[in-house]
Amino acid sequence: MVRCSRKYTFSIAALTVIVVVVVLLFNTIGKNALSGREERITTMMLINKLNEAIAKSETFYYKDVDREKVYEGAIKGALAALGDPYSFYQSPESFQREREDLIAAKFGGLGIRIYVDKGLVKILSVLPYTPAMKAGLQAGDYITKIEGEAISIGITSGKTLNDVVSVLRGRVGTKVKIAIRRRGSSEPFEVTLTRGEIKTDSVEKTMINDAIAYIRITNFTGRTSEEFHQAMTDLFNSDEMRPKALILDLRNNPGGLLDSAYYVSDALISEGMIVSTRGRHPQSNKEYKSSAKVLCPEDIELVVLINEYSASGSEIVAGAIRDHVRGVLLGKKTFGKGVVQQRIPLKHGGAVSLTISTYYTPNGTSINEKGVEPQVDVDTTKLEIVDAEMRQKMRNGRYVNDFVEKWIEEEEKSTGKIPQDFSKLETNLSQLFETLKQNSISLSEDLVKLDAKRVFNNNVGIYQLIDLYHDNQLVKAISIIKNGEVQKIISSKHSDSIADL
């Protein structure tokens, strides 16, 4: 310890002498002549200071220091000092995951959607034509082990759902062994799966009725343009009756690739500017104009659903629709992310995300930190505080989960099939209502049924794209289309905006 102290004293003394010499040198020589060198020396001093701080922590900190984590933390801190929430460091693992999910929109995996239930990993759904489907995995199965290692999520294990995803994913053609615990079975069983190419879909579609088509875009990936084109073709180019209106759902869409958001806008708008970007460097200044290759004819009425979680690419589309008076925006004001990021790979792994420009709607408006206002303001269904507290108490006690899962298990044993009809369970809910009453939980039957249906769907692999009973915003969109109010709203709001100018 004494020797460390002496070396430390000497190094500080030597550094002090060097600094004094440098200062004297700067005072002697003109600052203009050495401005570049001065900057380099200052930078080196800061780098040396960082290295010294880390070296001291390695020497004196009471636990072992992971040097790689410390340096990565320093990089994160450096980018955080920019004061921009969208500029950050990505670890090699995070960068690779984003390239798979966002840019390629495909990865090597099993074909399952998973979530956390009671600290365990549970299968929400099994995608068709995937290794998981071929291996017979089912919604409601628990994954208890991966490669022989027990899996649990939470503070005790220190593992997150992302950790599990990272292990389950891998190169196409490689194998992974997992243990499954299935309802109705006393013992888990093992299965080895060969990872396949799994595509992540960002576009979903359905017909609400003969006159209204519905498309949801969950985010803007490298495959969104292809998926959107296919969805529009399926909905509007069929031999059957063509829909008269389209509901485009961008709620909870956080954004993604600018080019994909441009493509969707271009498919809806026949001419003019869609979005422009302006930055510090000339290459960041770009204009994205309509190519006039619309997929949605102008006689098709358009309602776009937005909310406070619609951001970035969603706001590009919404802003273009609003400025070109192409359709009605319905819901709540969007998030307000009007800036563009670029991912720049680092030579030794990972990447940095840097904000490079601000984008502007066709009318030259920046929506950054302001968002896009809907023409029709409609709230989501919200529970009263008392009901919300009661529902949380019900969920914490797992009363609905336990009842529904037990019913599914018994039904499966008696029929030999996984039940798919919720109405059969619904007729038995009186027992659940009695259990809730005994535990001082007072909720309307409708709210309990809604929760029971959610648990039922999660455990039998049913995915519900739209809810025509409880989704206030969707119901309102359908109503204004049926009542012929779309053009009236567009004309009214357009006139208001002209008067304001």
GIHU-V694583 format. One record per backbone hydrogen bond with DSSP energy under -0.5 kcal/mol. NH is the residue of the N-H (numbers start at 1). CO is the residue of the C=O. E is the energy in kcal/mol with one decimal. If there is no record, write none. Layout:
{{NH:CO:E} {NH:CO:E}}
//
This chain:
{{5:1:-2.0} {6:2:-2.2} {7:3:-2.5} {8:4:-2.3} {9:5:-2.4} {10:6:-2.5} {11:7:-2.6} {12:8:-2.0} {13:9:-2.2} {14:10:-2.9} {15:11:-2.5} {16:12:-2.3} {17:13:-2.0} {18:14:-2.2} {19:15:-2.5} {20:16:-2.4} {21:17:-2.4} {22:18:-2.5} {23:19:-2.5} {24:20:-2.5} {25:21:-2.3} {26:22:-2.3} {27:23:-2.0} {28:24:-1.2} {29:25:-2.2} {34:30:-1.0} {35:32:-0.8} {38:34:-3.4} {39:35:-1.8} {40:36:-2.0} {41:37:-2.7} {42:38:-2.4} {43:39:-2.4} {44:40:-2.5} {45:41:-2.4} {46:42:-2.0} {47:43:-2.4} {48:44:-2.8} {49:45:-2.2} {50:46:-2.3} {51:47:-2.6} {52:48:-2.6} {53:49:-2.4} {54:50:-2.3} {55:51:-2.4} {56:52:-2.6} {57:53:-1.8} {58:54:-2.1} {59:55:-1.6} {60:56:-3.1} {61:57:-2.0} {67:65:-1.0} {70:66:-2.1} {71:67:-2.6} {72:68:-2.3} {73:69:-2.2} {74:70:-1.8} {75:71:-2.0} {76:72:-2.4} {77:73:-2.4} {78:74:-2.2} {79:75:-2.1} {80:76:-2.2} {81:77:-1.6} {82:79:-1.3} {83:80:-1.9} {84:79:-0.5} {85:83:-0.5} {87:84:-1.6} {88:86:-0.6} {88:353:-1.2} {90:351:-3.4} {95:91:-2.9} {96:92:-2.3} {97:93:-2.4} {98:94:-2.3} {99:95:-2.1} {100:96:-2.0} {101:97:-2.9} {102:98:-3.1} {103:98:-1.1} {104:99:-3.1} {105:100:-0.8} {106:100:-1.7} {107:198:-2.0} {109:107:-0.7} {109:196:-2.7} {113:125:-2.6} {115:122:-2.2} {117:120:-2.8} {120:117:-1.8} {121:143:-0.7} {122:115:-3.0} {122:120:-0.6} {123:141:-2.8} {124:113:-3.6} {124:122:-0.5} {125:113:-1.3} {127:111:-2.8} {130:127:-0.7} {132:110:-2.6} {134:130:-2.4} {135:131:-1.8} {136:133:-1.2} {137:132:-2.3} {140:123:-2.9} {141:138:-1.8} {142:181:-2.5} {143:121:-2.7} {144:142:-0.8} {144:179:-2.2} {145:179:-1.0} {146:149:-2.2} {147:177:-3.7} {149:146:-1.8} {150:148:-0.5} {151:144:-2.8} {153:119:-3.0} {154:159:-1.9} {158:154:-2.3} {164:160:-1.4} {165:161:-2.4} {166:162:-2.4} {167:163:-1.5} {168:164:-2.4} {169:165:-2.2} {170:108:-2.1} {173:195:-2.8} {174:171:-2.0} {176:193:-2.2} {178:191:-2.6} {179:145:-2.2} {180:189:-3.4} {181:142:-2.6} {182:180:-0.6} {185:182:-2.2} {189:180:-2.4} {191:178:-2.6} {193:176:-2.7} {193:191:-0.5} {195:174:-3.1} {195:193:-0.6} {196:109:-2.7} {198:107:-3.4} {198:196:-0.6} {199:197:-0.5} {200:105:-2.6} {201:199:-0.7} {204:216:-2.5} {206:214:-2.0} {208:206:-0.5} {208:212:-2.3} {209:212:-1.1} {213:245:-2.6} {214:206:-2.5} {215:247:-2.6} {216:204:-2.8} {217:249:-2.1} {218:202:-2.5} {218:216:-0.6} {220:255:-2.6} {221:219:-0.9} {222:102:-2.5} {224:221:-0.9} {227:223:-2.6} {228:224:-3.4} {229:225:-2.2} {230:226:-1.9} {231:227:-2.5} {232:228:-2.6} {233:229:-2.2} {234:230:-2.7} {235:231:-2.2} {236:232:-2.7} {237:233:-1.9} {243:235:-0.6} {244:211:-2.0} {245:211:-1.8} {246:301:-2.9} {247:213:-2.7} {248:246:-0.6} {248:303:-2.6} {249:215:-3.3} {249:247:-0.6} {250:248:-0.7} {250:305:-2.5} {253:250:-1.5} {254:218:-0.6} {254:252:-0.7} {257:220:-2.9} {261:257:-1.7} {262:258:-2.6} {263:259:-2.1} {264:260:-2.0} {265:261:-2.1} {266:262:-3.0} {267:263:-1.8} {268:265:-1.4} {269:265:-1.5} {274:288:-2.9} {275:288:-1.5} {276:360:-1.9} {277:286:-2.6} {278:358:-2.7} {280:356:-0.5} {284:281:-2.1} {285:282:-1.8} {286:277:-1.3} {286:284:-0.9} {288:275:-2.7} {289:287:-0.6} {290:272:-3.3} {294:292:-1.0} {295:267:-2.5} {296:267:-2.1} {297:295:-0.7} {300:297:-2.0} {301:244:-2.2} {301:299:-0.6} {303:246:-2.4} {304:328:-3.2} {305:248:-2.6} {305:303:-0.5} {306:330:-2.3} {310:307:-2.1} {311:253:-2.7} {311:309:-0.6} {314:311:-2.3} {315:312:-0.7} {316:312:-1.7} {317:313:-1.9} {318:314:-2.6} {319:315:-2.6} {320:316:-2.0} {321:317:-2.4} {322:318:-2.4} {323:319:-2.6} {324:320:-2.0} {325:322:-1.3} {326:321:-2.4} {327:321:-0.7} {328:302:-2.3} {330:304:-2.9} {330:328:-0.5} {331:376:-2.5} {332:306:-1.8} {334:372:-1.9} {335:310:-2.4} {338:336:-0.8} {340:357:-2.8} {342:354:-2.2} {344:342:-0.6} {344:352:-2.9} {345:343:-0.6} {346:350:-2.5} {349:346:-1.9} {351:90:-2.0} {352:344:-2.2} {353:88:-3.2} {354:342:-2.1} {354:352:-0.6} {356:340:-2.6} {357:340:-1.2} {358:278:-2.8} {359:338:-2.5} {360:276:-3.1} {361:365:-2.6} {362:274:-0.5} {364:361:-2.9} {367:365:-0.5} {369:336:-3.6} {370:367:-2.3} {371:367:-3.0} {373:371:-0.5} {375:329:-1.7} {376:329:-2.1} {377:375:-0.5} {378:331:-2.0} {378:376:-0.7} {388:384:-2.8} {389:385:-2.3} {390:386:-2.2} {391:387:-2.8} {392:388:-2.0} {393:389:-2.1} {394:390:-2.4} {395:391:-2.5} {396:392:-2.8} {397:393:-1.8} {398:395:-1.0} {399:394:-1.4} {402:398:-2.7} {403:399:-1.9} {404:400:-2.9} {405:401:-2.7} {406:402:-1.9} {407:403:-2.2} {408:404:-2.6} {409:405:-2.1} {410:406:-2.3} {411:407:-2.6} {412:408:-2.5} {413:409:-1.9} {414:410:-2.0} {415:411:-2.2} {416:412:-2.2} {419:417:-0.5} {422:420:-0.8} {424:421:-0.9} {425:421:-0.7} {426:422:-2.4} {427:423:-1.3} {428:425:-2.1} {429:426:-1.3} {431:428:-1.2} {433:429:-2.5} {434:430:-1.9} {435:431:-1.9} {436:432:-2.4} {437:433:-2.1} {438:434:-2.2} {439:435:-1.1} {440:437:-1.6} {441:436:-2.6} {442:440:-0.6} {443:441:-0.7} {448:444:-1.8} {449:445:-2.8} {450:446:-2.2} {451:447:-1.9} {452:448:-2.6} {453:449:-2.5} {454:450:-1.7} {455:451:-2.3} {456:452:-2.6} {457:453:-2.8} {458:454:-2.2} {459:455:-1.5} {460:456:-1.2} {460:457:-0.5} {461:457:-1.3} {462:457:-1.7} {463:461:-0.5} {464:462:-0.5} {465:463:-0.7} {468:466:-0.5} {471:467:-1.1} {472:470:-1.2} {475:471:-2.6} {476:472:-2.3} {477:473:-2.1} {478:474:-2.4} {479:475:-2.0} {480:476:-2.4} {481:477:-1.5} {482:478:-2.7} {483:479:-2.3} {484:481:-1.4} {485:480:-2.9} {486:480:-0.7} {489:485:-2.5} {490:486:-2.3} {491:487:-2.7} {492:488:-2.4} {493:489:-2.6} {494:490:-2.4} {495:491:-2.2} {496:492:-1.9} {497:493:-2.0} {498:494:-1.8} {499:495:-2.3} {500:496:-1.9} {501:497:-1.0} {501:498:-0.5}}
//
